[in-house]
Amino acid sequence: MITNESIKGYLDRMYGNELYKELVKEDQEKIIFVAHELLKDNFKEDDITDRAVALQVLYMLEGEEEEYAKLKRQGVKSYSVKGVSVTFEGTEIAPAVIQLLEPVPKAKVGRLI
């Protein structure tokens, strides 16, 4: 069963978790909750793992640090400043999480006559 403690344990072992570790304990709890709820909105609860939530937490923190997450939440599709342009695609869910949780399509095997 997935718990906040098991997710924290996974995050503690991950490389690149500095943004998470910089948070105070209360904020760590909050971002884990938000990430888990977001994944529950989009995937079956039984499919969600500690790894998926941990990856989502880091993805959300990176987006907040770069401030792109705020623009995406507001529905901005394209952003340009002083000749630098950014186009947003996808959802709020980390691409690595989508790849992890979405079922791989199975090839249908048949015979042509």
Sine and cosine of phi, psi and omega as CSV:
sin_phi,cos_phi,sin_psi,cos_psi,sin_omega,cos_omega
0.00,0.00,0.64,-0.77,-0.02,-1.00
-1.00,0.10,0.76,-0.65,0.02,-1.00
-0.72,-0.69,0.26,-0.97,0.06,-1.00
-0.86,0.50,-0.62,0.79,-0.01,-1.00
-0.91,0.41,-0.64,0.77,0.01,-1.00
-0.93,0.36,-0.57,0.82,0.05,-1.00
-0.93,0.38,-0.68,0.73,0.04,-1.00
-0.87,0.50,-0.67,0.74,0.03,-1.00
-0.87,0.49,-0.65,0.76,0.03,-1.00
-0.92,0.40,-0.72,0.70,0.01,-1.00
-0.88,0.48,-0.63,0.78,0.00,-1.00
-0.89,0.46,-0.49,0.87,-0.02,-1.00
-1.00,0.02,-0.18,0.98,-0.08,-1.00
-0.99,0.16,0.59,-0.80,0.13,-0.99
-0.97,0.26,0.60,-0.80,0.05,-1.00
0.99,0.15,0.44,0.90,-0.05,-1.00
-0.99,-0.12,0.30,0.95,-0.09,-1.00
-0.85,0.52,-0.67,0.74,-0.01,-1.00
-0.89,0.46,-0.61,0.79,0.03,-1.00
-0.92,0.39,-0.71,0.70,-0.06,-1.00
-0.92,0.39,-0.42,0.91,0.02,-1.00
-0.95,0.31,-0.34,0.94,-0.02,-1.00
-0.96,0.30,0.54,-0.84,0.14,-0.99
-0.94,0.33,0.35,-0.94,-0.10,-0.99
-0.80,0.60,-0.67,0.74,-0.01,-1.00
-0.89,0.46,-0.66,0.75,0.02,-1.00
-0.94,0.33,-0.53,0.85,0.09,-1.00
-0.88,0.47,-0.70,0.72,0.03,-1.00
-0.87,0.49,-0.68,0.73,-0.05,-1.00
-0.91,0.42,-0.70,0.71,-0.05,-1.00
-0.95,0.32,-0.54,0.84,0.09,-1.00
-0.90,0.44,-0.70,0.72,0.02,-1.00
-0.86,0.50,-0.75,0.66,-0.03,-1.00
-0.89,0.46,-0.69,0.73,0.00,-1.00
-0.89,0.45,-0.69,0.73,-0.01,-1.00
-0.91,0.42,-0.69,0.73,0.02,-1.00
-0.89,0.45,-0.66,0.75,0.03,-1.00
-0.88,0.48,-0.67,0.74,0.01,-1.00
-0.93,0.37,-0.60,0.80,0.04,-1.00
-0.91,0.42,-0.49,0.87,0.05,-1.00
-0.94,0.35,-0.38,0.93,-0.13,-0.99
-0.89,-0.46,-0.24,0.97,-0.05,-1.00
-0.66,-0.75,0.32,-0.95,0.08,-1.00
-0.92,0.39,0.68,-0.73,-0.03,-1.00
-0.83,0.55,-0.60,0.80,-0.03,-1.00
-0.91,0.41,-0.38,0.93,-0.02,-1.00
-1.00,0.06,-0.32,0.95,-0.08,-1.00
-0.97,0.23,0.74,-0.67,-0.02,-1.00
-0.87,-0.48,0.21,-0.98,0.10,-1.00
-0.83,0.56,-0.68,0.74,-0.02,-1.00
-0.87,0.50,-0.70,0.71,-0.02,-1.00
-0.88,0.47,-0.71,0.70,0.00,-1.00
-0.91,0.41,-0.67,0.75,0.01,-1.00
-0.88,0.47,-0.70,0.71,0.04,-1.00
-0.89,0.46,-0.63,0.77,0.02,-1.00
-0.92,0.40,-0.64,0.76,0.04,-1.00
-0.86,0.52,-0.76,0.65,-0.02,-1.00
-0.90,0.44,-0.63,0.78,0.03,-1.00
-0.89,0.46,-0.69,0.72,0.01,-1.00
-0.91,0.42,-0.66,0.75,0.01,-1.00
-0.91,0.42,-0.65,0.76,0.03,-1.00
-0.90,0.44,-0.67,0.75,0.02,-1.00
-0.90,0.44,-0.64,0.77,0.03,-1.00
-0.92,0.39,-0.64,0.77,-0.01,-1.00
-0.90,0.44,-0.65,0.76,0.00,-1.00
-0.99,0.12,-0.14,0.99,-0.01,-1.00
0.92,0.39,0.14,0.99,0.08,-1.00
-0.95,0.30,-0.51,0.86,-0.04,-1.00
-0.87,0.49,-0.61,0.79,0.01,-1.00
-0.90,0.44,-0.67,0.75,0.02,-1.00
-0.91,0.42,-0.69,0.73,0.00,-1.00
-0.89,0.46,-0.64,0.76,0.01,-1.00
-0.90,0.44,-0.48,0.88,0.01,-1.00
-1.00,0.09,-0.02,1.00,0.06,-1.00
1.00,0.04,0.22,0.97,0.01,-1.00
-0.94,0.34,0.79,-0.62,-0.01,-1.00
-0.99,-0.16,-0.47,0.88,-0.03,-1.00
-0.58,-0.81,0.58,-0.81,-0.09,-1.00
-0.60,-0.80,0.73,-0.69,-0.04,-1.00
-0.65,-0.76,0.73,-0.69,0.05,-1.00
-0.62,-0.79,0.82,-0.58,0.08,-1.00
0.74,0.67,0.73,0.68,0.08,-1.00
0.99,0.12,-0.05,1.00,0.05,-1.00
-0.98,-0.21,0.81,-0.58,-0.07,-1.00
-0.87,-0.48,0.65,-0.76,0.04,-1.00
-0.79,-0.61,0.73,-0.68,0.08,-1.00
-0.89,-0.45,0.77,-0.64,-0.03,-1.00
-0.99,-0.13,0.70,-0.71,0.10,-1.00
-0.75,-0.67,0.36,-0.93,0.08,-1.00
1.00,0.00,-0.30,-0.95,-0.08,-1.00
-0.90,-0.45,-0.15,-0.99,0.06,-1.00
-0.97,0.24,-0.13,0.99,-0.06,-1.00
-1.00,-0.01,0.68,-0.73,-0.01,-1.00
-0.86,0.50,0.70,-0.72,0.04,-1.00
-0.82,0.57,-0.60,0.80,0.02,-1.00
-0.90,0.43,-0.57,0.82,0.01,-1.00
-0.95,0.32,-0.67,0.74,0.04,-1.00
-0.86,0.51,-0.71,0.70,0.01,-1.00
-0.89,0.45,-0.59,0.81,-0.02,-1.00
-0.95,0.30,-0.64,0.77,-0.14,-0.99
-0.99,-0.14,-0.38,0.92,0.00,-1.00
-0.98,0.19,0.70,-0.72,0.00,-1.00
-0.90,0.43,0.60,-0.80,0.05,-1.00
-0.98,0.19,0.80,-0.60,0.01,-1.00
-0.88,0.47,0.70,-0.72,0.00,-1.00
-1.00,-0.08,0.70,-0.71,0.01,-1.00
-0.94,0.35,0.63,-0.77,0.08,-1.00
-1.00,-0.07,0.80,-0.59,-0.05,-1.00
-0.97,-0.24,0.74,-0.67,0.02,-1.00
-0.51,-0.86,-0.08,-1.00,-0.03,-1.00
-0.80,-0.60,0.75,-0.66,0.09,-1.00
-1.00,-0.09,0.70,-0.71,-0.01,-1.00
-0.92,-0.40,0.00,0.00,0.00,0.00
